Amino acid sequence: MGAIGLGAMPLSTKDERPSQEDAVAVVHAALDAGVTLIDTADAYARDESEFGHNEELVARALAGYGGDTSAVLVATKGGHTRRGTDWELDGSPAYLRRACEGSLRRLGVDAIGLYQFHRPDPATPWDESMGALRQLADDGLVRMVGISNADIAQIDVARSIVGDALVSVQNQFSPGWRHSADELAHCAGHGLAFLPWSPFGGVTSAGSLGSTAPAFAQVADELGVSVYQVTLAWHLAQSDTVVPIPGASRVASVRDSVAAAGLTLSPEQLARLDG
Ligand SMILES: NC(=O)c1ccc[n+]([C@@H]2O[C@H](COP(=O)([O-])OP(=O)(O)OC[C@H]3O[C@@H](n4cnc5c(N)ncnc54)[C@H](OP(=O)(O)O)[C@@H]3O)[C@@H](O)[C@H]2O)c1
């Protein structure tokens, strides 16, 4: 059975985000449902003034959870900065170390479970950013390393520089955005986890998934499940190393999405979704 993670971004970046209490309830609902991967980033906040908001929220939710969280992997990211409400980049080694230290502090851990480089920075050579990640792993600040928004050449450079500490690639991949199919297959071939971000097309498009992906809606009707479950089951069917991270700001979304881990699509249904 495939694993579904929680994308925590909608709990912090949206103008109309849930109250802190409701946001914590979303994380707790994911944990109750057996989710063991929570994806966050230091830059997930409304703006620069509250940089780190989502990491602090995740840390608070985990600390306040009644059950065992020892198996939960918190995957955060560094490399995006915020200026006002804008998103900017800094992949320099000095910045990445400072960013990692900030994430360690906010998450309240000695080592980050999975630290992902958020996005290539055109102003910093890729191999320098990768060297910085390798150093963070060698120094014990991060247990595992991931990259995000990377192409195949960048994945291969990351493999050679970061070595065995590199475990994952997080790229956009959804019914309406399949341009990372080659990277997904490359990850499968090299035993790297592939975390499709915005698996429903992102927060502003997710609500219309049923109309923008009619084949998915049709299969959902046949099975009597939501189009979101069919979409996640389709993601999981791409490869054993795929771990979708659907975002949610409502408990009902989490509960519905997690059920996709138990949904198997037939070869005929998958052929229609890929047609
Ligand atoms: N690496 C990167 O550059 C990058 C970029 C973007 C996102 N991400 C990561 O990827 C995660 C997912 O992407 P995303 O949050 O942008 O978009 P998404 O997962 O495609 O869509 C999120 C929206 O889908 C809705 N939804 C989720 N499950 C549902 C269900 N079962 N039924 C009905 N609606 C459902 C949620 O609505 P409600 O809010 O109403 O619950 C949520 O707002 C993010 O949270 C973040 O962790 C990474």
The ligand as an SDF file (V2000), in Angstrom:
LIG
                    3D

 48 52  0  0  0  0  0  0  0  0999 V2000
    8.5840   22.2390   -3.6580 N   0  0  0  0  0  0  0  0  0  0  0  0
    7.8490   23.2180   -4.1180 C   0  0  0  0  0  0  0  0  0  0  0  0
    8.3180   24.1220   -4.8360 O   0  0  0  0  0  0  0  0  0  0  0  0
    6.3940   23.2360   -3.7680 C   0  0  0  0  0  0  0  0  0  0  0  0
    5.5030   24.1280   -4.4020 C   0  0  0  0  0  0  0  0  0  0  0  0
    4.1500   24.0720   -4.0440 C   0  0  0  0  0  0  0  0  0  0  0  0
    3.7190   23.1530   -3.0870 C   0  0  0  0  0  0  0  0  0  0  0  0
    4.6160   22.3310   -2.4680 N   0  0  0  0  0  0  0  0  0  0  0  0
    4.1930   21.3210   -1.4610 C   0  0  0  0  0  0  0  0  0  0  0  0
    3.1950   20.5130   -2.0350 O   0  0  0  0  0  0  0  0  0  0  0  0
    2.0580   20.4840   -1.1930 C   0  0  0  0  0  0  0  0  0  0  0  0
    0.7960   20.2760   -1.9880 C   0  0  0  0  0  0  0  0  0  0  0  0
    0.6210   21.2870   -2.9310 O   0  0  0  0  0  0  0  0  0  0  0  0
   -0.4870   22.4340   -2.7560 P   0  0  0  0  0  0  0  0  0  0  0  0
   -0.9140   22.4660   -1.3410 O   0  0  0  0  0  0  0  0  0  0  0  0
    0.0860   23.6410   -3.3970 O   0  0  0  0  0  0  0  0  0  0  0  0
   -1.6470   21.9950   -3.7460 O   0  0  0  0  0  0  0  0  0  0  0  0
   -2.5660   20.7000   -3.9150 P   0  0  0  0  0  0  0  0  0  0  0  0
   -2.1400   19.6410   -2.9560 O   0  0  0  0  0  0  0  0  0  0  0  0
   -2.5770   20.3790   -5.3530 O   0  0  0  0  0  0  0  0  0  0  0  0
   -3.9880   21.2680   -3.5220 O   0  0  0  0  0  0  0  0  0  0  0  0
   -4.2560   21.6240   -2.2050 C   0  0  0  0  0  0  0  0  0  0  0  0
   -5.7300   21.8810   -2.0470 C   0  0  0  0  0  0  0  0  0  0  0  0
   -6.4520   20.7140   -2.3780 O   0  0  0  0  0  0  0  0  0  0  0  0
   -7.5830   20.6350   -1.5370 C   0  0  0  0  0  0  0  0  0  0  0  0
   -7.7750   19.2200   -1.1890 N   0  0  0  0  0  0  0  0  0  0  0  0
   -6.8380   18.3700   -0.7360 C   0  0  0  0  0  0  0  0  0  0  0  0
   -7.3530   17.1380   -0.5520 N   0  0  0  0  0  0  0  0  0  0  0  0
   -8.6630   17.2290   -0.8710 C   0  0  0  0  0  0  0  0  0  0  0  0
   -9.7260   16.3140   -0.8570 C   0  0  0  0  0  0  0  0  0  0  0  0
   -9.5200   15.0260   -0.5370 N   0  0  0  0  0  0  0  0  0  0  0  0
  -10.9560   16.7570   -1.2240 N   0  0  0  0  0  0  0  0  0  0  0  0
  -11.1490   18.0480   -1.5870 C   0  0  0  0  0  0  0  0  0  0  0  0
  -10.1570   18.9720   -1.6220 N   0  0  0  0  0  0  0  0  0  0  0  0
   -8.9350   18.5510   -1.2670 C   0  0  0  0  0  0  0  0  0  0  0  0
   -7.2710   21.3750   -0.2790 C   0  0  0  0  0  0  0  0  0  0  0  0
   -8.4170   22.1010    0.0700 O   0  0  0  0  0  0  0  0  0  0  0  0
   -8.6410   22.6370    1.5820 P   0  0  0  0  0  0  0  0  0  0  0  0
   -7.5800   23.6870    1.7630 O   0  0  0  0  0  0  0  0  0  0  0  0
  -10.0130   23.1860    1.5000 O   0  0  0  0  0  0  0  0  0  0  0  0
   -8.4520   21.5000    2.5130 O   0  0  0  0  0  0  0  0  0  0  0  0
   -6.0470   22.1960   -0.6070 C   0  0  0  0  0  0  0  0  0  0  0  0
   -6.2060   23.5830   -0.4610 O   0  0  0  0  0  0  0  0  0  0  0  0
    2.1090   21.8470   -0.4770 C   0  0  0  0  0  0  0  0  0  0  0  0
    1.2820   21.8510    0.6580 O   0  0  0  0  0  0  0  0  0  0  0  0
    3.5830   21.9360   -0.1910 C   0  0  0  0  0  0  0  0  0  0  0  0
    3.9050   21.1480    0.9350 O   0  0  0  0  0  0  0  0  0  0  0  0
    5.9260   22.3610   -2.8080 C   0  0  0  0  0  0  0  0  0  0  0  0
  1  2  1  0
  2  3  2  0
  2  4  1  0
  4  5  1  0
  4 48  2  0
  5  6  2  0
  6  7  1  0
  7  8  2  0
  8  9  1  0
  8 48  1  0
  9 10  1  0
  9 46  1  0
 10 11  1  0
 11 12  1  0
 11 44  1  0
 12 13  1  0
 13 14  1  0
 14 15  2  0
 14 16  1  0
 14 17  1  0
 17 18  1  0
 18 19  2  0
 18 20  1  0
 18 21  1  0
 21 22  1  0
 22 23  1  0
 23 24  1  0
 23 42  1  0
 24 25  1  0
 25 26  1  0
 25 36  1  0
 26 27  1  0
 26 35  1  0
 27 28  2  0
 28 29  1  0
 29 30  1  0
 29 35  2  0
 30 31  1  0
 30 32  2  0
 32 33  1  0
 33 34  2  0
 34 35  1  0
 36 37  1  0
 36 42  1  0
 37 38  1  0
 38 39  2  0
 38 40  1  0
 38 41  1  0
 42 43  1  0
 44 45  1  0
 44 46  1  0
 46 47  1  0
M  CHG  2   8   1  16  -1
M  END
$$$$
